[in-house]
Amino acid sequence: MKTVSGKALCKALERKGWILIRISGSHYVYGKPGARSIPVPVHGNRTLKTGTQLGIMKQAGLTAADL
């Protein structure tokens, strides 16, 4: 699986229907009706650590093909 930046992961979330609720510092918080909110760290174009990326993808129901 390829690692992506926080910005790229945010775009993938938005394509799947997640909505940006708020921005708190360098964390973008996404949500959907009936689901828990998901914080995504966005630090410029730095790639996310593998465990962080996998955790966010699991919470959001994303697959590697969605990226």
PDB file with one MODEL, atoms N, CA, C and O in Angstrom:
MODEL        1
ATOM      1  N   MET A   1       0.849  -1.187   0.000  1.00  0.00           N
ATOM      2  CA  MET A   1       0.000   0.000   0.000  1.00  0.00           C
ATOM      3  C   MET A   1       0.887   1.241   0.000  1.00  0.00           C
ATOM      4  O   MET A   1       1.908   1.292   0.685  1.00  0.00           O
ATOM      5  N   LYS A   2       0.483   2.225  -0.771  1.00  0.00           N
ATOM      6  CA  LYS A   2       1.269   3.449  -0.805  1.00  0.00           C
ATOM      7  C   LYS A   2       0.852   4.381   0.327  1.00  0.00           C
ATOM      8  O   LYS A   2      -0.314   4.426   0.720  1.00  0.00           O
ATOM      9  N   THR A   3       1.823   5.118   0.840  1.00  0.00           N
ATOM     10  CA  THR A   3       1.502   6.104   1.864  1.00  0.00           C
ATOM     11  C   THR A   3       1.183   7.421   1.180  1.00  0.00           C
ATOM     12  O   THR A   3       1.768   7.751   0.148  1.00  0.00           O
ATOM     13  N   VAL A   4       0.264   8.165   1.751  1.00  0.00           N
ATOM     14  CA  VAL A   4      -0.169   9.431   1.164  1.00  0.00           C
ATOM     15  C   VAL A   4      -0.063  10.537   2.210  1.00  0.00           C
ATOM     16  O   VAL A   4       0.118  10.274   3.399  1.00  0.00           O
ATOM     17  N   SER A   5      -0.176  11.758   1.750  1.00  0.00           N
ATOM     18  CA  SER A   5      -0.159  12.893   2.672  1.00  0.00           C
ATOM     19  C   SER A   5      -1.543  13.067   3.293  1.00  0.00           C
ATOM     20  O   SER A   5      -2.518  12.457   2.856  1.00  0.00           O
ATOM     21  N   GLY A   6      -1.605  13.900   4.307  1.00  0.00           N
ATOM     22  CA  GLY A   6      -2.889  14.185   4.939  1.00  0.00           C
ATOM     23  C   GLY A   6      -3.852  14.857   3.975  1.00  0.00           C
ATOM     24  O   GLY A   6      -5.056  14.600   3.999  1.00  0.00           O
ATOM     25  N   LYS A   7      -3.304  15.730   3.118  1.00  0.00           N
ATOM     26  CA  LYS A   7      -4.154  16.411   2.131  1.00  0.00           C
ATOM     27  C   LYS A   7      -4.801  15.410   1.182  1.00  0.00           C
ATOM     28  O   LYS A   7      -5.993  15.507   0.888  1.00  0.00           O
ATOM     29  N   ALA A   8      -4.015  14.449   0.705  1.00  0.00           N
ATOM     30  CA  ALA A   8      -4.543  13.443  -0.227  1.00  0.00           C
ATOM     31  C   ALA A   8      -5.591  12.566   0.450  1.00  0.00           C
ATOM     32  O   ALA A   8      -6.587  12.192  -0.170  1.00  0.00           O
ATOM     33  N   LEU A   9      -5.370  12.243   1.710  1.00  0.00           N
ATOM     34  CA  LEU A   9      -6.349  11.432   2.433  1.00  0.00           C
ATOM     35  C   LEU A   9      -7.646  12.209   2.654  1.00  0.00           C
ATOM     36  O   LEU A   9      -8.731  11.628   2.622  1.00  0.00           O
ATOM     37  N   CYS A  10      -7.538  13.514   2.878  1.00  0.00           N
ATOM     38  CA  CYS A  10      -8.737  14.352   3.020  1.00  0.00           C
ATOM     39  C   CYS A  10      -9.553  14.344   1.737  1.00  0.00           C
ATOM     40  O   CYS A  10     -10.781  14.269   1.781  1.00  0.00           O
ATOM     41  N   LYS A  11      -8.880  14.419   0.597  1.00  0.00           N
ATOM     42  CA  LYS A  11      -9.589  14.391  -0.692  1.00  0.00           C
ATOM     43  C   LYS A  11     -10.299  13.058  -0.892  1.00  0.00           C
ATOM     44  O   LYS A  11     -11.420  13.017  -1.399  1.00  0.00           O
ATOM     45  N   ALA A  12      -9.642  11.959  -0.489  1.00  0.00           N
ATOM     46  CA  ALA A  12     -10.264  10.638  -0.607  1.00  0.00           C
ATOM     47  C   ALA A  12     -11.496  10.533   0.287  1.00  0.00           C
ATOM     48  O   ALA A  12     -12.508   9.959  -0.115  1.00  0.00           O
ATOM     49  N   LEU A  13     -11.415  11.089   1.505  1.00  0.00           N
ATOM     50  CA  LEU A  13     -12.566  11.085   2.404  1.00  0.00           C
ATOM     51  C   LEU A  13     -13.725  11.866   1.805  1.00  0.00           C
ATOM     52  O   LEU A  13     -14.872  11.424   1.865  1.00  0.00           O
ATOM     53  N   GLU A  14     -13.429  13.021   1.228  1.00  0.00           N
ATOM     54  CA  GLU A  14     -14.484  13.849   0.639  1.00  0.00           C
ATOM     55  C   GLU A  14     -15.138  13.156  -0.545  1.00  0.00           C
ATOM     56  O   GLU A  14     -16.341  13.304  -0.760  1.00  0.00           O
ATOM     57  N   ARG A  15     -14.357  12.397  -1.322  1.00  0.00           N
ATOM     58  CA  ARG A  15     -14.945  11.651  -2.446  1.00  0.00           C
ATOM     59  C   ARG A  15     -15.906  10.578  -1.948  1.00  0.00           C
ATOM     60  O   ARG A  15     -16.846  10.213  -2.654  1.00  0.00           O
ATOM     61  N   LYS A  16     -15.678  10.067  -0.735  1.00  0.00           N
ATOM     62  CA  LYS A  16     -16.552   9.033  -0.166  1.00  0.00           C
ATOM     63  C   LYS A  16     -17.703   9.608   0.654  1.00  0.00           C
ATOM     64  O   LYS A  16     -18.421   8.857   1.313  1.00  0.00           O
ATOM     65  N   GLY A  17     -17.889  10.922   0.624  1.00  0.00           N
ATOM     66  CA  GLY A  17     -19.050  11.513   1.274  1.00  0.00           C
ATOM     67  C   GLY A  17     -18.805  12.071   2.661  1.00  0.00           C
ATOM     68  O   GLY A  17     -19.750  12.522   3.308  1.00  0.00           O
ATOM     69  N   TRP A  18     -17.564  12.057   3.146  1.00  0.00           N
ATOM     70  CA  TRP A  18     -17.260  12.638   4.451  1.00  0.00           C
ATOM     71  C   TRP A  18     -17.216  14.147   4.318  1.00  0.00           C
ATOM     72  O   TRP A  18     -16.780  14.671   3.293  1.00  0.00           O
ATOM     73  N   ILE A  19     -17.665  14.851   5.350  1.00  0.00           N
ATOM     74  CA  ILE A  19     -17.783  16.312   5.320  1.00  0.00           C
ATOM     75  C   ILE A  19     -16.833  16.909   6.351  1.00  0.00           C
ATOM     76  O   ILE A  19     -16.743  16.426   7.479  1.00  0.00           O
ATOM     77  N   LEU A  20     -16.129  17.959   5.954  1.00  0.00           N
ATOM     78  CA  LEU A  20     -15.230  18.662   6.867  1.00  0.00           C
ATOM     79  C   LEU A  20     -16.077  19.410   7.890  1.00  0.00           C
ATOM     80  O   LEU A  20     -16.845  20.305   7.538  1.00  0.00           O
ATOM     81  N   ILE A  21     -15.930  19.034   9.164  1.00  0.00           N
ATOM     82  CA  ILE A  21     -16.705  19.654  10.238  1.00  0.00           C
ATOM     83  C   ILE A  21     -15.991  20.890  10.771  1.00  0.00           C
ATOM     84  O   ILE A  21     -16.583  21.961  10.902  1.00  0.00           O
ATOM     85  N   ARG A  22     -14.693  20.717  11.078  1.00  0.00           N
ATOM     86  CA  ARG A  22     -13.931  21.832  11.633  1.00  0.00           C
ATOM     87  C   ARG A  22     -12.444  21.575  11.430  1.00  0.00           C
ATOM     88  O   ARG A  22     -12.025  20.462  11.111  1.00  0.00           O
ATOM     89  N   ILE A  23     -11.664  22.619  11.619  1.00  0.00           N
ATOM     90  CA  ILE A  23     -10.212  22.514  11.601  1.00  0.00           C
ATOM     91  C   ILE A  23      -9.719  22.978  12.957  1.00  0.00           C
ATOM     92  O   ILE A  23     -10.027  24.086  13.394  1.00  0.00           O
ATOM     93  N   SER A  24      -8.955  22.129  13.617  1.00  0.00           N
ATOM     94  CA  SER A  24      -8.425  22.445  14.931  1.00  0.00           C
ATOM     95  C   SER A  24      -6.907  22.346  14.853  1.00  0.00           C
ATOM     96  O   SER A  24      -6.344  21.257  14.959  1.00  0.00           O
ATOM     97  N   GLY A  25      -6.251  23.480  14.669  1.00  0.00           N
ATOM     98  CA  GLY A  25      -4.803  23.475  14.497  1.00  0.00           C
ATOM     99  C   GLY A  25      -4.437  22.827  13.179  1.00  0.00           C
ATOM    100  O   GLY A  25      -4.864  23.282  12.118  1.00  0.00           O
ATOM    101  N   SER A  26      -3.643  21.759  13.242  1.00  0.00           N
ATOM    102  CA  SER A  26      -3.246  21.070  12.011  1.00  0.00           C
ATOM    103  C   SER A  26      -4.054  19.799  11.790  1.00  0.00           C
ATOM    104  O   SER A  26      -3.658  18.948  10.993  1.00  0.00           O
ATOM    105  N   HIS A  27      -5.181  19.657  12.483  1.00  0.00           N
ATOM    106  CA  HIS A  27      -6.022  18.477  12.328  1.00  0.00           C
ATOM    107  C   HIS A  27      -7.358  18.866  11.701  1.00  0.00           C
ATOM    108  O   HIS A  27      -8.067  19.740  12.201  1.00  0.00           O
ATOM    109  N   TYR A  28      -7.681  18.203  10.608  1.00  0.00           N
ATOM    110  CA  TYR A  28      -8.963  18.390   9.941  1.00  0.00           C
ATOM    111  C   TYR A  28      -9.893  17.304  10.461  1.00  0.00           C
ATOM    112  O   TYR A  28      -9.547  16.123  10.426  1.00  0.00           O
ATOM    113  N   VAL A  29     -11.060  17.688  10.940  1.00  0.00           N
ATOM    114  CA  VAL A  29     -11.995  16.730  11.527  1.00  0.00           C
ATOM    115  C   VAL A  29     -13.163  16.533  10.566  1.00  0.00           C
ATOM    116  O   VAL A  29     -13.880  17.475  10.228  1.00  0.00           O
ATOM    117  N   TYR A  30     -13.336  15.280  10.134  1.00  0.00           N
ATOM    118  CA  TYR A  30     -14.394  14.922   9.184  1.00  0.00           C
ATOM    119  C   TYR A  30     -15.483  14.137   9.891  1.00  0.00           C
ATOM    120  O   TYR A  30     -15.229  13.470  10.893  1.00  0.00           O
ATOM    121  N   GLY A  31     -16.697  14.220   9.364  1.00  0.00           N
ATOM    122  CA  GLY A  31     -17.809  13.496   9.952  1.00  0.00           C
ATOM    123  C   GLY A  31     -18.857  13.143   8.925  1.00  0.00           C
ATOM    124  O   GLY A  31     -18.874  13.663   7.809  1.00  0.00           O
ATOM    125  N   LYS A  32     -19.726  12.248   9.332  1.00  0.00           N
ATOM    126  CA  LYS A  32     -20.875  11.810   8.538  1.00  0.00           C
ATOM    127  C   LYS A  32     -22.021  11.618   9.510  1.00  0.00           C
ATOM    128  O   LYS A  32     -21.785  11.293  10.673  1.00  0.00           O
ATOM    129  N   PRO A  33     -23.250  11.810   9.071  1.00  0.00           N
ATOM    130  CA  PRO A  33     -24.374  11.544   9.967  1.00  0.00           C
ATOM    131  C   PRO A  33     -24.362  10.079  10.409  1.00  0.00           C
ATOM    132  O   PRO A  33     -24.273   9.171   9.582  1.00  0.00           O
ATOM    133  N   GLY A  34     -24.452   9.867  11.710  1.00  0.00           N
ATOM    134  CA  GLY A  34     -24.490   8.515  12.237  1.00  0.00           C
ATOM    135  C   GLY A  34     -23.138   7.852  12.396  1.00  0.00           C
ATOM    136  O   GLY A  34     -23.075   6.660  12.697  1.00  0.00           O
ATOM    137  N   ALA A  35     -22.053   8.588  12.203  1.00  0.00           N
ATOM    138  CA  ALA A  35     -20.712   8.011  12.341  1.00  0.00           C
ATOM    139  C   ALA A  35     -19.866   8.889  13.254  1.00  0.00           C
ATOM    140  O   ALA A  35     -20.141  10.077  13.423  1.00  0.00           O
ATOM    141  N   ARG A  36     -18.827   8.286  13.844  1.00  0.00           N
ATOM    142  CA  ARG A  36     -17.909   9.053  14.686  1.00  0.00           C
ATOM    143  C   ARG A  36     -17.073   9.978  13.820  1.00  0.00           C
ATOM    144  O   ARG A  36     -16.831   9.695  12.647  1.00  0.00           O
ATOM    145  N   SER A  37     -16.637  11.076  14.398  1.00  0.00           N
ATOM    146  CA  SER A  37     -15.791  11.995  13.647  1.00  0.00           C
ATOM    147  C   SER A  37     -14.379  11.417  13.537  1.00  0.00           C
ATOM    148  O   SER A  37     -13.933  10.656  14.396  1.00  0.00           O
ATOM    149  N   ILE A  38     -13.694  11.793  12.466  1.00  0.00           N
ATOM    150  CA  ILE A  38     -12.357  11.274  12.181  1.00  0.00           C
ATOM    151  C   ILE A  38     -11.399  12.449  12.045  1.00  0.00           C
ATOM    152  O   ILE A  38     -11.555  13.261  11.133  1.00  0.00           O
ATOM    153  N   PRO A  39     -10.403  12.560  12.938  1.00  0.00           N
ATOM    154  CA  PRO A  39      -9.394  13.613  12.779  1.00  0.00           C
ATOM    155  C   PRO A  39      -8.284  13.152  11.832  1.00  0.00           C
ATOM    156  O   PRO A  39      -7.814  12.017  11.913  1.00  0.00           O
ATOM    157  N   VAL A  40      -7.875  14.049  10.936  1.00  0.00           N
ATOM    158  CA  VAL A  40      -6.802  13.751   9.990  1.00  0.00           C
ATOM    159  C   VAL A  40      -5.703  14.796  10.172  1.00  0.00           C
ATOM    160  O   VAL A  40      -5.956  15.986   9.983  1.00  0.00           O
ATOM    161  N   PRO A  41      -4.481  14.375  10.537  1.00  0.00           N
ATOM    162  CA  PRO A  41      -3.395  15.343  10.675  1.00  0.00           C
ATOM    163  C   PRO A  41      -2.911  15.800   9.302  1.00  0.00           C
ATOM    164  O   PRO A  41      -2.597  14.978   8.441  1.00  0.00           O
ATOM    165  N   VAL A  42      -2.855  17.109   9.103  1.00  0.00           N
ATOM    166  CA  VAL A  42      -2.392  17.669   7.831  1.00  0.00           C
ATOM    167  C   VAL A  42      -1.206  18.562   8.133  1.00  0.00           C
ATOM    168  O   VAL A  42      -1.364  19.664   8.659  1.00  0.00           O
ATOM    169  N   HIS A  43      -0.017  18.082   7.796  1.00  0.00           N
ATOM    170  CA  HIS A  43       1.218  18.826   8.020  1.00  0.00           C
ATOM    171  C   HIS A  43       1.880  19.064   6.671  1.00  0.00           C
ATOM    172  O   HIS A  43       2.868  18.413   6.333  1.00  0.00           O
ATOM    173  N   GLY A  44       1.339  19.991   5.910  1.00  0.00           N
ATOM    174  CA  GLY A  44       1.877  20.268   4.581  1.00  0.00           C
ATOM    175  C   GLY A  44       1.709  19.057   3.681  1.00  0.00           C
ATOM    176  O   GLY A  44       0.641  18.446   3.636  1.00  0.00           O
ATOM    177  N   ASN A  45       2.773  18.716   2.966  1.00  0.00           N
ATOM    178  CA  ASN A  45       2.725  17.553   2.078  1.00  0.00           C
ATOM    179  C   ASN A  45       3.476  16.363   2.651  1.00  0.00           C
ATOM    180  O   ASN A  45       3.833  15.443   1.916  1.00  0.00           O
ATOM    181  N   ARG A  46       3.724  16.370   3.979  1.00  0.00           N
ATOM    182  CA  ARG A  46       4.398  15.229   4.594  1.00  0.00           C
ATOM    183  C   ARG A  46       3.479  14.018   4.578  1.00  0.00           C
ATOM    184  O   ARG A  46       2.276  14.136   4.809  1.00  0.00           O
ATOM    185  N   THR A  47       4.050  12.863   4.306  1.00  0.00           N
ATOM    186  CA  THR A  47       3.242  11.643   4.274  1.00  0.00           C
ATOM    187  C   THR A  47       2.883  11.225   5.696  1.00  0.00           C
ATOM    188  O   THR A  47       3.618  11.494   6.646  1.00  0.00           O
ATOM    189  N   LEU A  48       1.758  10.574   5.818  1.00  0.00           N
ATOM    190  CA  LEU A  48       1.305  10.070   7.107  1.00  0.00           C
ATOM    191  C   LEU A  48       2.071   8.805   7.450  1.00  0.00           C
ATOM    192  O   LEU A  48       2.509   8.078   6.558  1.00  0.00           O
ATOM    193  N   LYS A  49       2.232   8.540   8.736  1.00  0.00           N
ATOM    194  CA  LYS A  49       2.826   7.276   9.147  1.00  0.00           C
ATOM    195  C   LYS A  49       1.855   6.159   8.791  1.00  0.00           C
ATOM    196  O   LYS A  49       0.642   6.366   8.761  1.00  0.00           O
ATOM    197  N   THR A  50       2.391   4.985   8.524  1.00  0.00           N
ATOM    198  CA  THR A  50       1.581   3.871   8.043  1.00  0.00           C
ATOM    199  C   THR A  50       0.456   3.511   9.004  1.00  0.00           C
ATOM    200  O   THR A  50      -0.679   3.304   8.574  1.00  0.00           O
ATOM    201  N   GLY A  51       0.752   3.434  10.292  1.00  0.00           N
ATOM    202  CA  GLY A  51      -0.273   3.069  11.269  1.00  0.00           C
ATOM    203  C   GLY A  51      -1.383   4.093  11.366  1.00  0.00           C
ATOM    204  O   GLY A  51      -2.553   3.738  11.513  1.00  0.00           O
ATOM    205  N   THR A  52      -1.018   5.374  11.284  1.00  0.00           N
ATOM    206  CA  THR A  52      -2.011   6.446  11.328  1.00  0.00           C
ATOM    207  C   THR A  52      -2.921   6.363  10.112  1.00  0.00           C
ATOM    208  O   THR A  52      -4.143   6.459  10.228  1.00  0.00           O
ATOM    209  N   GLN A  53      -2.315   6.185   8.951  1.00  0.00           N
ATOM    210  CA  GLN A  53      -3.091   6.102   7.713  1.00  0.00           C
ATOM    211  C   GLN A  53      -4.025   4.904   7.731  1.00  0.00           C
ATOM    212  O   GLN A  53      -5.191   5.026   7.358  1.00  0.00           O
ATOM    213  N   LEU A  54      -3.530   3.747   8.160  1.00  0.00           N
ATOM    214  CA  LEU A  54      -4.380   2.556   8.204  1.00  0.00           C
ATOM    215  C   LEU A  54      -5.523   2.713   9.188  1.00  0.00           C
ATOM    216  O   LEU A  54      -6.634   2.253   8.923  1.00  0.00           O
ATOM    217  N   GLY A  55      -5.268   3.358  10.326  1.00  0.00           N
ATOM    218  CA  GLY A  55      -6.327   3.572  11.311  1.00  0.00           C
ATOM    219  C   GLY A  55      -7.433   4.464  10.785  1.00  0.00           C
ATOM    220  O   GLY A  55      -8.616   4.186  10.981  1.00  0.00           O
ATOM    221  N   ILE A  56      -7.040   5.544  10.112  1.00  0.00           N
ATOM    222  CA  ILE A  56      -8.034   6.456   9.547  1.00  0.00           C
ATOM    223  C   ILE A  56      -8.828   5.760   8.448  1.00  0.00           C
ATOM    224  O   ILE A  56     -10.047   5.911   8.362  1.00  0.00           O
ATOM    225  N   MET A  57      -8.132   4.998   7.609  1.00  0.00           N
ATOM    226  CA  MET A  57      -8.817   4.288   6.524  1.00  0.00           C
ATOM    227  C   MET A  57      -9.796   3.260   7.075  1.00  0.00           C
ATOM    228  O   MET A  57     -10.886   3.087   6.529  1.00  0.00           O
ATOM    229  N   LYS A  58      -9.417   2.577   8.152  1.00  0.00           N
ATOM    230  CA  LYS A  58     -10.302   1.577   8.753  1.00  0.00           C
ATOM    231  C   LYS A  58     -11.549   2.234   9.333  1.00  0.00           C
ATOM    232  O   LYS A  58     -12.659   1.732   9.154  1.00  0.00           O
ATOM    233  N   GLN A  59     -11.366   3.364  10.033  1.00  0.00           N
ATOM    234  CA  GLN A  59     -12.511   4.073  10.602  1.00  0.00           C
ATOM    235  C   GLN A  59     -13.464   4.559   9.517  1.00  0.00           C
ATOM    236  O   GLN A  59     -14.682   4.509   9.686  1.00  0.00           O
ATOM    237  N   ALA A  60     -12.902   5.034   8.391  1.00  0.00           N
ATOM    238  CA  ALA A  60     -13.717   5.612   7.343  1.00  0.00           C
ATOM    239  C   ALA A  60     -14.238   4.580   6.347  1.00  0.00           C
ATOM    240  O   ALA A  60     -15.088   4.897   5.515  1.00  0.00           O
ATOM    241  N   GLY A  61     -13.740   3.361   6.424  1.00  0.00           N
ATOM    242  CA  GLY A  61     -14.169   2.337   5.484  1.00  0.00           C
ATOM    243  C   GLY A  61     -13.539   2.497   4.114  1.00  0.00           C
ATOM    244  O   GLY A  61     -14.143   2.121   3.110  1.00  0.00           O
ATOM    245  N   LEU A  62     -12.337   3.048   4.057  1.00  0.00           N
ATOM    246  CA  LEU A  62     -11.633   3.233   2.792  1.00  0.00           C
ATOM    247  C   LEU A  62     -10.755   2.021   2.502  1.00  0.00           C
ATOM    248  O   LEU A  62     -10.299   1.344   3.423  1.00  0.00           O
ATOM    249  N   THR A  63     -10.519   1.751   1.221  1.00  0.00           N
ATOM    250  CA  THR A  63      -9.588   0.714   0.809  1.00  0.00           C
ATOM    251  C   THR A  63      -8.416   1.367   0.092  1.00  0.00           C
ATOM    252  O   THR A  63      -8.426   2.570  -0.167  1.00  0.00           O
ATOM    253  N   ALA A  64      -7.406   0.563  -0.227  1.00  0.00           N
ATOM    254  CA  ALA A  64      -6.243   1.095  -0.941  1.00  0.00           C
ATOM    255  C   ALA A  64      -6.642   1.609  -2.314  1.00  0.00           C
ATOM    256  O   ALA A  64      -6.014   2.534  -2.829  1.00  0.00           O
ATOM    257  N   ALA A  65      -7.665   1.033  -2.912  1.00  0.00           N
ATOM    258  CA  ALA A  65      -8.116   1.479  -4.235  1.00  0.00           C
ATOM    259  C   ALA A  65      -8.770   2.862  -4.175  1.00  0.00           C
ATOM    260  O   ALA A  65      -8.817   3.562  -5.186  1.00  0.00           O
ATOM    261  N   ASP A  66      -9.269   3.259  -3.023  1.00  0.00           N
ATOM    262  CA  ASP A  66      -9.910   4.572  -2.875  1.00  0.00           C
ATOM    263  C   ASP A  66      -8.913   5.707  -2.884  1.00  0.00           C
ATOM    264  O   ASP A  66      -9.284   6.854  -3.135  1.00  0.00           O
ATOM    265  N   LEU A  67      -7.645   5.407  -2.613  1.00  0.00           N
ATOM    266  CA  LEU A  67      -6.641   6.455  -2.574  1.00  0.00           C
ATOM    267  C   LEU A  67      -6.241   6.819  -3.976  1.00  0.00           C
ATOM    268  O   LEU A  67      -5.396   7.693  -4.171  1.00  0.00           O
TER     269      LEU A  67
ENDMDL
END
